[in-house]
Amino acid sequence: MTDYDNVQYRPGRIQTINAEQELVLKQVWAHYLKYWGYEVNISSEDIKYKESFVPSTTTVEYGERTGELGVSNGLVKTNTRGSINSNASLKSNTKKKGFFHKGSAEIPKAPADSRRKRDIDANCATERYSPVVDASEQFKYIYYDYYKQGYESEEESEDDVSDMNSMDTFITASTSITDPGSYELVQGIEKQDNNVQPVGQPSRSFKVKPNAKILPCLAKYKPEELHEALFKALRNDLFDNYVLRFVRARKFKYEDAIAMLSKSLDWRRNTLEVDEFFLEGDAPSYLNGTNKGFIKNFTVGKCYSRGMDKQRNPIVLFKARLNYSADSPLEGTKRYALVIIEWSRLNLKDISESKDQCSVIFDLTGFSLKNNDLPAIKFLAEIFEAHLPEILGSILIHNAPWIFSTIWNLIKNWLDPVVASKIHFTKSIKDLNQFIDSDNLPESIGGNDPYAGEYPDPKPEDGHPPKPKDSVYRQISKQRDENLVKFLETTKRWVESTNPDVSARYLQDKIDLGIEIAQSYVDLDPYVRIPGIYDRNGSLDLSI
C-alpha cells in the first residue's frame, strides 16, 4: 500500500482527529452499529456518555501536541502507525488531561454504577489487540444475508454472468433508473433462503435485532434504507471522512450529527435518486433524446469543473448569463446540479492530497433578471448545507451587477452561516487572484485558461460503462465487500476498546481499510459508471 505518512491532512479528518473528536465519532458509530443490529458490547444507555469510550493514544498525543480540542484552520502532519506508543497506558495519558479537560461541565456524566465504566477499569490493563483478519460469521450474516448489501457471485450460472455483462440493463431515467453497477438493493429485512451459499458469505444464520428507536432522530427511518444509502454514497474518499463531514458540520455533537447524516441518507435514497443520477450521467439521455431540459443545461456550457484554487481545491465555474429557467424544468435542473456536484466529488483526492473541498465561482458577468432562478438557487443552498456539508472551500460571486443586490437580499436568508462565511464578492482579476492564480481562471474573466466549457457530445459508445462486468469486476467487488464487513467489525472493536494503545491500532486499521475501500471504488468505476463530460474530454484523473 502507498505510504501517505507525509501528507499534510486538514484538521478534523480521521487522520488528524484529537481525542475529544474521536470520542464523538465513537459515539456516532456505536449508535449506527446498534441501530443496524450489529453487536456492540456497550449498553444503549452507556453510549450516551463520552466517558464510556476510550480515546486512542495517537489522538490524545495529537491534541496535546497541537493544544487543540476542536477543529482549527491550517494543515497538520498525520499520525502514523509508527507514532503509536505501544508502551503508553491509559493512566499515563489521562494524567495529561487531554480529552475531558475543557467544557467537561457541559458533558453529561455517566452514572457512578455504569457497567461500561467498570469494564474499562477492569479490562484496560489486560486488553489485547486482535485485528479483524476475517470478519465474523455474525457480521457477514448481517451485511450479506440480512441487509442483502453485498455483491453476490453468480459463477455457477453462465446465463447469470451473461446477464451481468449485458449493457441492456441500463435504461434512461425518463422511465426508471436501474443501477446495474450497484450491489443488490435490500427489498426487506427478512432473510431469503438460498440453497447456494455465495463465496465469502456466512454459513449460518443469526438473530438480528436492529434498534430503530435508539435515538428519536433515527426512529423515522428504516435501518435497511440507511444502511444501503450509506454504502452507496461512498466514492474515492475515506469512509470515516465522509461521516466526519457531518460530525464537523454539527460541531462534534453526536446526536445532531446522526440526525443530519440520517436525514441526508434518506434524501439520497428516497427523495432524489442521487446515486443513480450520478452513475447514469448525461450520455443516455442525450443519445436517446430524453430529459431534454436536463441535457440543455449541459449543451449550453454554463457550468464546468476545471483547475484549482490556492488551497488546492478543484474549481467549479457557473456562468449565470447562460442560465434560463425556461430551458429546463426545476426537476431537470436539480438533476443537473446533482450530477455536476457528484462528478466534482470524483476530482477530490481525500487520501493522497487531503483535497476534499471544491471552490465555486459564480460568474455574474452579463447577468440580468431573465437569468434569475430562485428555486434552483434555494435548492443549491439546501443541498450544500444539509447534504454535502464541509465540501465548499471558497464561494466567489464575481462581477455582480447592481440588480443582483435585490436578489442577494433574498438569497442570504437561505444560507447556513458557515456557508455564508465562505462567500466573497469579487470585481476584478486582482480580486480573484487572492484566491486563484490566473492560470486556473478562464480568459472570459481575465485569466489565462482558453477553455470555455465546451460540451463534448456523447458518442454511441459513451452510452454504457467502458468495461463489461467480467471476472475482474467480480473479484474486485467481492474483495470490496469483504473489506466493508471487516471495516464494520474493526469499527466495533475500536468503539469497544478499553485501552488507548489498542484503540490506536484499531483506528489505524480503520484508516488502512478505508484506503482499500476507496481504491476499490476507483477500480470499479469503469464497470459501473457511464462516462461523463470529464471522462469524454480527458480531464478526469480519478484516484484516491
N, C-alpha and C positions, 0 to 999 in steps of 0.2 A: 504494500500500500504506500502511496506517495506520502512523504513526510510534510505535514503542514505546521510544524512546530514554530516556524519563523514568521507565520502570517500574523499581521497586526490586526487582531479582531476588535470589532467595535464592542463597547461595554454592553452588558446585559444579554449577551448571547451565551449559548450553552458552554462555550469555551472560556468565557470570562465572567460568569455569574459569581457574585460573592455569596457568603453564607446565608444572609437574610433572603436573598433572591432564590437560592437553591431550596430553602425550606418551603417557600411559597410554591415553587414548581413541584416539589414533592407532594404538597397538599393537592395541587391540581391533578396530578397523575393518580394519586391514591383515590380521589373521588371518581375519576373516569374509569379506572380499572374496576372498582367495586360496582359502579353504575352498570358496566357491561357484564358483570358476573365473573370476572377474573378474580381469583382468590388473593386477598391481601390480608395478612395476619395482623391487622390493626383494626380495632373496632370502629364502626361508623361514628361513634361518639368521640373517640380519641383523635380521629383525623381532623377534627375541627381546630386542634391546637398545634401551634408550631413546636411546642415542647415535645410532641410525640414523634418528632423527626430529628435525625442527627445530621448535621452538615458534614460535608467531605473535608478532609484535610486540605485539599487544594483550594477549595472555595474560601475556607477560613483564612488561609495564608494570603490569598489574593486580596481579601478585604482588609487584612492588616497591612499588606504591602502598599495598597493604594489609599488607605484611610477612608474608603468609601463603603457605605451601606447600601446605597442606591445606585441607579444608573447615572452616569455623567457623560459629558462630552469628551471627545478625543479618542485615541486608539491606545490599546494596551497589548502587551505580548501575551499570547495564550499560555494557559497552564498545559504542561505536557506530562506524559506518562512518567518521564524521568524525574519530574519535580515532586512526585509523591513521596513523602517521607514515611517509609514503612515502619519507622520506629516511634512515630508520634502516637500519642494516646489522646483519648477524649479528655482525660484530666488535664493534660498539659495544654490542650487547646482552649478548653473552657476557662482556664485561668487568665487567658488573654482577653476575655470579654468580647470577642469579635462579633457575635451574632445575636445576642439579646440585649446589647448594651443600650442602644438608643431606642426611644419610643416604646420601651417594654411595658410602661404603664398602660398603653393603649391596646396591648395584645391580651386577649382572654387567656387566663391561666388554666392549665389542665388541673382537674381535681387532685387533691393530695393522694387519694387512693387509686389513681389511674393505673390500670393494668399495664398500659404501654410504658409508663414511666418505670414501673417495676421491672418490666422486660429489659429496658435499656440498662438499668442499673445492674441487673443480673447477668446480662449477656455481653456487655460492652467489651470486657477484657478477654472473652473466650471466642467471640465470633470469628469465623474463618472465611476467607474469600472462596467462593465456589462459583466459578464462571459458568454461564449457560453454554455448554458445548453443543448440546442438542436440546431443543425445547421439550418440556414435559408433555406427556400424553394429554394431560388436562388442558394445557394452554393450546395445544394443537386442536383438540376437540372443539373448544370454544371458537377458535378462529376459523377452522375449515368446515366443521360439521354444523355447529350451532348457528354461526353467522353466515355460512356459505361464502366466506370472504375470498378464499384463495383460488388461484388458477388450478384447474383440475386437469391432470394429464389424461389424454384420451388415446394413448398409443395403441390400445387394444383394438381400436377400430379405424381402419384406413378411411372409411367413409367420414368418420368424425373429423379426422385430420384434414381431409379434403374440404370439409365444410369450414374448418377454421381458417384454411388458406384462402378461401373464396373472398374476393373483394365485393361480391354482390350483396353482402350483408350491410354494406354502407348505403344508406338512403339519406336523402336530404331532410333537413329539419322542417321543411314546408309541410311534411306529413307527420312523421315522428322520427325522433333521432334514435338510432341504435349506436351502441358503443362496443363494437366487437373487440376492441383492444383492452377494455377494462375487464376486471375479474368478474365472475358470476355475481350478479346482484342478489341480495337476500330478498326472498319473497315472503318470509315469515320467520318465526323463531322456533319452529318445531323441526326436529331432526327428520330428515328424509332418509329412509332406509336405502341402502345401496349394497348390492352383493359384491361389487368390485371395489376394493379399497385402493384409492389413488395413492401413488407413491408419496411418502412424506407425511401422510395424514395418520391420525390416531387409529388404533386397532380396537379401542374400547370406548364405551360411552360414559358420560359423567352427568351428574345432575347440575344444571347451571341455573343460578338464581340472580338474574340482573336486578339491581336495586334502583328502580326508576325514581324512587322517592327519597334518595339520599340527600338531595338538595331541592328546595322548592323550584329553583330555576330549571332543573332537569325534568321535573315531573310532566311537563307539557310535551316532551319529545319521546320518540320511540328509540330505545337503545340501539336496535339494529340499524336504524337510519343514520344516526350519528356515527356509529362505528363505520359504516360503509362510506359516508361522506368524508370522514377524516382521512381515510387511506386514499381515496380518490383525489383529494386536494393536493397530495404531495407531488412535488416536481423534483427538480435537481437541487433542492435545498435540504438542510438537515431537519429531520422530524421535530426535534426539540425546539429548533429555532422558529419553525412555523408556529408552534404552540406559544413560544415566548413572545411573538409579536402581540398576541392578545393579552398576555400577562403584563408586558410593559405598558401597553395602552391603558390598562386599568390599574397602573401604578402599584403593581405587585400585591393586589388584594385578590386573594384566590377565588372567592365566591363571585366577585364581579367579573373576573377573567373567565371563569367557567360559563357564566351567563352569556358573556359576549361571544365566546368561541362557539358555544352550542347554538346560539341564535344564527350565527353565520353559517355553520354547517347545515342547519336546517334550511336556510335560504338557498345555499348552493344546490341542495338536493331537490327541494320541494317548491321553491318559488321560481327560480330561473335555473335552467339546466346548464350551469356554468361549465362543468367539465365536459359535457357532450358538445357544447358550442365550441369549446377550445379544441377538442380532438378533431372535429369536423372542419373548422376553419371556414374559409371563404370559397374554396375551389368547387365543391359540388354544387352549391347554389349558383355560382357563376356559370358553370358548364351546363347545368340543367335549366337555366333561365328562371330560377325561382328566387323567392325572397329578394325582390328587386330593390326595395328600399335599403335593405341591409347591404347589398352589393354596391349601390350607388355611393354609399359612404366611402367605400374603398376606391372606386374608379376615379373620383374627383381628386384624390390625393390629399385630403385635408388633414391627415394625421399619420405620423410615422415615427419610428424609433431609430435614432442614429447618433453616434458619438457619445461622449461622456463629459460630465462636469468636472470641476476641480477636486471634488471629493470622490471621484471615480464612479459616480452614479450614472447609469445609462440615461439618456435624454429622450423624452417623448415630446414631439413638437406638434401643436394643434394650430392650424391656420383658420381662424374664425370666419374670415371673409368667404370661405368656400362652404360654409355650413348653411343649409336652408332646411328648415323643419319640414317644408312641403315635399322635399325629396325622399324622406323616409318616415314611415310611421314611428311612433315612440318605441314600440317593441323592437323594431328593426334597429333603431339607434342604440337601444340598450344592449342588444346582442352584439352590435359592432363594438361598442365601448368595452364590453367584457372580453371579447376576442382580442382586441388590441392590448388590453391590460394583461391578460393571461399569456399572450405571446411575449410581452415585455418581461414577464417573470422568467422566461427562458434565457434572457440576456443577463440575468443576475448570476453572480458567482459567489455564493454564500460561503463556500468552504475554502476555495483556493485563494480568494482575494478579500473576503469579508465584504463583498459588494452585494448588498441586499436591499437597496433602495433605488428608486427612479426619481429623476427630476423632470418637471414638466414646464414647457414654455407654451403659454397661450399667446400666440401672436395675433394681436388685435388690429394690425395694420389694415386699413380699409374696412373695418367693422362698421356695420350700420344696424338699425333696428330689425331689418329683414333677416339678419343673421342670428338674431337672438333666439334662444331655445331654452327657456327657463325650466320646463320639465326635465329636459336632458341634463341641464346643469345641476338641478336638485338631485337627480339620480346619481350623478357622479359624486356629489358631496356626501351622499348617504353611503355609497359603497366604499369610498376611501376612509370614512370614519368607522363604519360598522363591520366591514367585511375584508378590508385589506389594510388593517392598521399598521402603522410603522413602515409602510412601503414608500412613502413620499419623502424625497430629500428636500430640494427647494422647489417652490412654485413661482414661476416668473410670469407676471402679466405684463406683456410688452406692448408699448405704443398704444395705450388705451385712449380712444377719443373722448371728448368731453361727455358725449351722450352715454358713455358706459357708467358714469358716476351714479346715475339713477338706478341702473340695473345692479350695480355693486351694492347699493344700499339694501337691496332685497337679498342678494346672494350671501352677504356676510352674516346674516342672521341664521343661515342654514349650516354654517361651518362650525365644526368642532374647534374649540380654542387651540388645540395642538396643531390642527391643520392650518388654521388661520395664522398662527405664528410663523409658518413657513412661507407665507406669501410675500413677495416683493414686487413692487411696481418699477418697471424699467422703461426708459425712453430712448436710450442711445446704445450704440455698441459698447461704449465705455461702461455704461451701467451693467450690461450683460457680462462684460469681461470680469466683473467682480466675482462672477460665479462660474463662467465658462470661457475657455480660450476661444479665440476667433476661428481656429481650425476646426472646431467642433460646432460651429454655427453656420447656417446656410447663407449664401450670398444675398438672399432676399431680405435679410435683416442686418446686413453689413458684415457678415462673416466671410470665411474663405472656402466653405464647402459648396461645390456646384450642385450637389444632389438636391432635387426639389420634391422628392416623394413620389416619383412616377410609379404607377401601378403596373406590376408585371402580370400580364394576363395569364391565367392558368391554361395549361395545355391539357389534352385528354389524359395524359399520363400523370397529371397532378391531382387527379380526382380520387386517388386512393393512397394509402401509405406506401412508401417506396419499397418496403420489403414484405414478401409473403410470410405468413406465420409458419415457420419451419421448426426443425428440431432445436436450432439455436435459440429461437424465441421461447420454446417450451422450457429449455434448460435455464435461461435467464429468469423466466417467470417463476419457475419452481424455486430457484435459489433466492429470489426476492421474497417470496412468501416465507421461506424458512427464516430469513433474516428478520422479517417483520415480526414473526412469532417470537423469535429469540429476543428481539428488542423489547417486546412487551414483557416477557418474563424477566429480562435483565432489569427493566424499569421496576418491576415488583420487588426484586431483591435490593435494588438501590433505595427504594422507598422504605423498605422494612429494616434496612441496615441499622445496627446499633453502635457501630464502631466507625469513626471518621476515616480511618485508613482503608477499611473495607469498602465503605461508601465511595471513596475516591476511585477505587479500582472499578467499581460498577459504573460510575459516572464516565470514566474513560471508555469502558466497554460500550456504553450507550453512544458515545461520540463516534467510536470506530464503526459500530453497526450502522449508525446514521449515515456515515460516509458511504458505506457499501450500498445502502438502500438508495441514496441519491444517485450514485453511479449507475445502479441498475435501471433507474428511470431513463437516464441518458442512453443506455444500451437498448432499452425497449422502445424508445421514442419512434424510430423509423418503422417499427412494426405496428404501431397503434395510432399515430397521429398523421393526418393528411397534411402535406406540406402547405405552409402559409406564405405570406409575402416575403418574409426574411429568409425562408428556405429557397424560394424561387430566385431571389436576387443575390443569393450567396452571402448575405451579411450576417447570418446567424452562426454564432460559434457556441454551440450547445455543449456545456461542460459543467463541472461542479465548482 
